[in-house]
Structure formats: structure tokens, C-alpha cells
């Protein structure tokens, strides 16, 4: 396995790896048609075997405190994407990508990594196992059908909402979870770099 910097010609392999990796997670419908580009500098890594992208990790990092990350002091890096192809899980691919990213992050003077993820317990356990601490959470709420009747209306004639995606940052998470069919808790994890 080779861990290296992402190259433009990796884009299709990156997309395929991410889609397959996300299919059995709470992010199953978060499909990208092209790789994101970042407004700030980034660390973009891939893991490959025999020319196939089997893992990826993207971190956008701060040149100025508070421009990318939302928790902590000093300059940090936001993990936007980390994914391992399902055929290569539990072989240390994600951990090796993270180790390389941490080395680069330290060289750049970053003091922490921040990551947000949904309520897949196996994913959250992976973050904790790799030294991340859970520091915050809120809800991702997907609303459709009859649920929209009391949650969302349109003031534009003949425009009817069919579905919606919302953030709930209040204190009564249980009430929201009971009221809507698809609700995910979104967790913030921080790893301090020493």
C-alpha cells in the first residue's frame, strides 16, 4: 500500500472510493460528482494498491485561527473526508492515512484536527481509538412527506416543499428524534497534536 499526495488524475478513483465507503453509513446519500476544492490550503492524501484508490483523507487547514475550525484555540485542520474502500476496511488504511496527515499537520504548525461525523457507532469508535475526543453534537434532520406539513411551508404560490435538510442545535434532541423519521446526531471530535 502506498500513501501519497492526491493528484488531479486520481479524481475518479477518489469519487468511487468515497461513494463505496459511504454506502453503509449514515452519509449514504451524500454523493459527490466531483472532488471538492478548498478555499484554504489543504492536505489531500490517498492510499493506493496496484493503481486503485482504496482510501482517502482531506484536511483543510487554517492560516488564520478560526477560519476553518470551530472548536479550540490556535490553528487547526478540518477533516472533511476520510474513507476506506469496503474491501480494505480493518486493515489499518484509515489509521495510516491519519498518521501521515498528522505528521504533515505538525510540520505545518497545526495544534489540532477537528472532524464532524454522524451517529455510526463504528466510525465514532474509530475516532476515539485514534485519540480523538468527542466535544459537541447537534442533529441533522431530514424531513419529507407529511412531516413537512408542520415543519416547513412556502410563501411562493405554487411552490411546494417536498423534502428538507435541517440542523437542530437545541436542547430537546429526544423530542426532535421522536417527531421525525430520519434524524442523525452529528458529533464533533477533536484530536490535539503535540
Buried (B, 14 or more C-beta within 10 A) or exposed (E): BEBEEBEEEBEEBBBEBBBBBBEEBBBEEEEEEEBEEBEEEBBBBBBBBEEBBBBBBBBBBBEEEEBBBEEBEBBBBBBBBBBBBEEBBEBBBBBBBBEBBBEBBEEBEBBBBBBBBBBBEEBBEBBEEBBBEEEBBBBBBBBBEEBBEEBEEEEEEEEEEEEEEBEBEEEEBEEBBEBBEBBBBBBBBBBEBE
